[in-house]
Amino acid sequence: MQNGKHDIATRFSPTERVVLYPGDCADLLKDIPRESVKLVVTSPPYNIGKEYESRLDLETYLRQQKEVIRECARVLSPNGSICWQVGNFVDNGSIVPLDIALYPVFAEMGFKMRNRIVWHFEHGLHCSRRFSGRYETIVWFTKGEDFTFNLDPIRVPQKYPGKKHFKGPKAGQYSCNPLGKNPGDVWVIPNVKSNHVEKTDHPCQFPVELIERLVLSMTNVNDWVLDPFLGTGTSVIAAVRHGRRGVGAELVPKYVQLARRRIREAMDGTLRTRPMNQPVYDPAVAGNRLTIAPWLPPRPRSTSQLTLLEKERKVLRYALR
Ligand SMILES: C[S@@+](CC[C@H](N)C(=O)[O-])C[C@H]1O[C@@H](n2cnc3c(N)ncnc32)[C@H](O)[C@@H]1O
């Protein structure tokens, strides 16, 4: 601690608030006492040959993941949660969804699965021999039946807030929760690509808002949030922004540096992030001219409300000419 302000520590101690361990998560985990962390949230290396990972066969990869998960289970508090965010392992064009491959690892350790959250986004590789992947999953497990889940801080706007009960004793009263509705288990949140406000040089950053939803619902103020594969520091940033304690490990020095800068900015309140619940940008609604196909004739005003199907049919007609 310096001048009454907490600093970013490099070794774990229960008295710290923010810890960034520059090294292997196995070494960090050894320092964390059992049952002291409320939420473990991470996206582990996916074994798809990113610059920071060496490609392993699936069996070796799963064995390594199991070791980390076992240690995470040891440090997790009895009412805590583990959220493992994964995509697909790709082997010569054939895919293995990693959540399916990892499920038995969690189940064997006695974890109970609470949700398999589908995170849908719009940007990614364009495949030519299968449908382009536009979702990944977050598998949420708890140690026991008694676990923290705060719904109110993460409610989203109701679809029909003005709807009322039309019969019965509550007739005439608003029928929905004025605080909003449960966000459900399909989350549409832009991934951090190209001109996303949070973009850094890291190839697969979490958007802060994705982790904020987990932190707010699964932890309380002052609880510890742990990310063993911290990358650019997002999980610790989400923790810091909501008065939680954050700890993570990152192996690659340039990402450690990036994470340190971003966490520092989050602590100072200067880090720019995409706000939670901001509607996804729709270029057509925003009036972006690039959404108008130049090979189509100018549209008369009255057709500007064409349905998606009609638009597709029109494009096809021109393409087939
Ligand atoms: C999928 S990325 C995580 C990105 C992160 N979610 C973010 O928001 O930036 C996985 C990260 O784990 C790091 N890593 C790989 N093996 C590690 C290990 N054994 N210990 C700590 N970090 C590791 C990689 O360098 C990479 O930055």
The ligand as an SDF file (V2000), in Angstrom:
LIG
                    3D

 27 29  0  0  0  0  0  0  0  0999 V2000
   -7.0840  -16.6410  -23.8710 C   0  0  0  0  0  0  0  0  0  0  0  0
   -5.8940  -15.5770  -23.2160 S   0  0  0  0  0  0  0  0  0  0  0  0
   -6.7440  -14.7190  -21.9440 C   0  0  0  0  0  0  0  0  0  0  0  0
   -7.0800  -13.3230  -22.3080 C   0  0  0  0  0  0  0  0  0  0  0  0
   -7.8200  -12.6060  -21.1970 C   0  0  0  0  0  0  0  0  0  0  0  0
   -9.1100  -13.2120  -20.9440 N   0  0  0  0  0  0  0  0  0  0  0  0
   -7.9920  -11.1080  -21.4670 C   0  0  0  0  0  0  0  0  0  0  0  0
   -9.1030  -10.5790  -21.2710 O   0  0  0  0  0  0  0  0  0  0  0  0
   -7.0330  -10.4770  -21.8990 O   0  0  0  0  0  0  0  0  0  0  0  0
   -4.8890  -16.6870  -22.2730 C   0  0  0  0  0  0  0  0  0  0  0  0
   -3.6680  -16.0220  -21.6550 C   0  0  0  0  0  0  0  0  0  0  0  0
   -3.0470  -16.9690  -20.7720 O   0  0  0  0  0  0  0  0  0  0  0  0
   -1.6390  -16.7640  -20.8160 C   0  0  0  0  0  0  0  0  0  0  0  0
   -1.0450  -18.0210  -20.3150 N   0  0  0  0  0  0  0  0  0  0  0  0
   -0.8730  -19.2050  -20.9820 C   0  0  0  0  0  0  0  0  0  0  0  0
   -0.3870  -20.1430  -20.1380 N   0  0  0  0  0  0  0  0  0  0  0  0
   -0.2520  -19.5500  -18.9190 C   0  0  0  0  0  0  0  0  0  0  0  0
    0.1790  -20.0090  -17.6310 C   0  0  0  0  0  0  0  0  0  0  0  0
    0.5830  -21.2680  -17.4530 N   0  0  0  0  0  0  0  0  0  0  0  0
    0.1680  -19.1400  -16.5990 N   0  0  0  0  0  0  0  0  0  0  0  0
   -0.2580  -17.8480  -16.7870 C   0  0  0  0  0  0  0  0  0  0  0  0
   -0.6580  -17.3550  -17.9830 N   0  0  0  0  0  0  0  0  0  0  0  0
   -0.6640  -18.2000  -19.0260 C   0  0  0  0  0  0  0  0  0  0  0  0
   -1.3720  -16.4300  -22.2700 C   0  0  0  0  0  0  0  0  0  0  0  0
   -0.1650  -15.7220  -22.4320 O   0  0  0  0  0  0  0  0  0  0  0  0
   -2.6030  -15.5880  -22.6410 C   0  0  0  0  0  0  0  0  0  0  0  0
   -2.3550  -14.2110  -22.4900 O   0  0  0  0  0  0  0  0  0  0  0  0
  1  2  1  0
  2  3  1  0
  2 10  1  0
  3  4  1  0
  4  5  1  0
  5  6  1  0
  5  7  1  0
  7  8  2  0
  7  9  1  0
 10 11  1  0
 11 12  1  0
 11 26  1  0
 12 13  1  0
 13 14  1  0
 13 24  1  0
 14 15  1  0
 14 23  1  0
 15 16  2  0
 16 17  1  0
 17 18  1  0
 17 23  2  0
 18 19  1  0
 18 20  2  0
 20 21  1  0
 21 22  2  0
 22 23  1  0
 24 25  1  0
 24 26  1  0
 26 27  1  0
M  CHG  2   2   1   9  -1
M  END
$$$$
